[in-house]
Amino acid sequence: MKLLRLRSLAVFLACASLIHAADFKAGVARVQITPPTPFWLSGYAARTNPAPRIRTDLWAKALALEDRTGGRAVIVTTDLIGLPAEISDTVARSLARDHRLPRAALVVNSSHTHAGPAIWPNLRVMFDFADSDQERVKQYALRLTDQLGQVAGDALKRLEPATLSFGRGQAGFAVNRRQPTPDGVRLGVNPDGPVDHSVPVLRVSRADGSLLAVLFGYACHNTTLGGDFYEVDGDYAGAAQRNLEREFPGATALFLMLCGGDQNPNPRGKIEHVEQYGRELADAVAAALRKELVQIRPPIRAAHQTARLDFAPHTRETFEAELQDANLFRQRRARLMLEAYDRGQPVRQLDLPVQALRLGRGLTLLALGGEVVIDYGLRVQREFPAENVVVAAYCHDVACYIPSLRVLREGGYEAVDSMIYYGQPGPFAETVEESVFAAIREVMAKVKGD
């Protein structure tokens, strides 16, 4: 009788496991997106020539999810500086056409590696390309667009029963880089500035319990390597993914860049630092995977909209004066702005993508466009204390930095100077933070549905 009860219990547990496994299906895919060399790298205006070599390959990876009712979502991660709307929107349209995937169900994130290829037309003010270089950059962007649609579609075709669970780790190498000085805020090291060292970890397991994929994130610039580095590389995020895939054979590791707009690795500048931080981040993820994680249940809900952000007032005369500046980057920005004035369409606003992807009551991924500073991630935690929210930045359209009101008023690179390289009239008006949070509250309310 005792043996019978034990067998019955084993059967019950096995059935329960299968039921939970049937809650979701998951599929993964990857495609190599390493540029042909020589190729111009993006992220630093100081570079004066293309990169002749590849240190590590770059990847786009996709995680597709489906719940029992047919609700689906796809998360695409890329080892890139950032995508423009021209690429992300094209990918979204192709997936809607070919796979009936709603726009709100697609998240496209960039790691923001500064040793990755130039992505046209992102950060175009940084470059004065020769015709041949510009053609190479444009052709790479066209091919990349096709690859991102393909990798997302491949992940949807490979769906298999899966369970999802969530936990967090810690990695301490990020530091706030907005250093106060008597002459204002400059890029440096501010150990007293706000940071978030948490490492969110989503485990995706096959029906047999083996690891199919792990999606993890961190809020820190991928700027371990500086502007004097001329090789293609995925920086610490690439190293972390490689380490995890070696430690868990058969699994796909995907990195999400969080609100790291004003965060840098510290110290930085050497390849040894890349490997050190990649190992530290991978160890944090592996440690979280070994702990008891919180099970995630269906359904999948998604919402997507744009927040319209106003720029501070400017006039045509502003850019006519800037056109006479000795700084070449200011001249290029001025020409772009004057061309907009000539068309009768001066740049007054920016449409920022704001998206929420909710997995049951266990996890919500909030995906924001732009280089979002850490204040937003920390404020979301304060405003939604009862929700388990991961705030990713660098999603869909990395059109410029998104400063908080605090950062905007302090000034400095993220609030003012960076707008030159992004070809924006910047800075933003002081309504920027509240405009973003109005959109955040709307998408959060749409996906809650409890």
Buried (B, 14 or more C-beta within 10 A) or exposed (E): EEEEEEEEEEEEEEEEBEEBBBBBBBBBBBBEBBBEBEBBBBBBBEBEEBBEEBBBBBBBBBBBBBBEEEBBBBBBBBBBBBBBBBBBBBBBEBBBEEBEBBBBBBBBBBBBBBBBBBBBBBBBBBBEBEEEBBEBBEEBBEEBBEBBBBBBBBBBEBBEBBBBBBBBBEBEBBBBBBBBEEEEBBBBBBEEBBBBBBBBBBBBBBBEEEBBBBBBBBBBBBBBBBBEBBBBBBBBBBBBBBBBBEBBEEBBBBBBBBBBBBBBBBEBBEBEBBBBBBBBBBBBBBBBBEEEBEBBBBBBBBBBBBBBBBBBEBEEEBBEEBBEEEEEBBBBBBBBBBEBBEEEEBBBEBBBBBBBBBBBBBBBBBBBBBBBBBBBBBBBBEEBEEBBBBBBBBBBBBBBBBBBBEBBEBBBBBBBBBBBBBBBBBBBBEBBBEBBBEBBEBBBEBBBEE
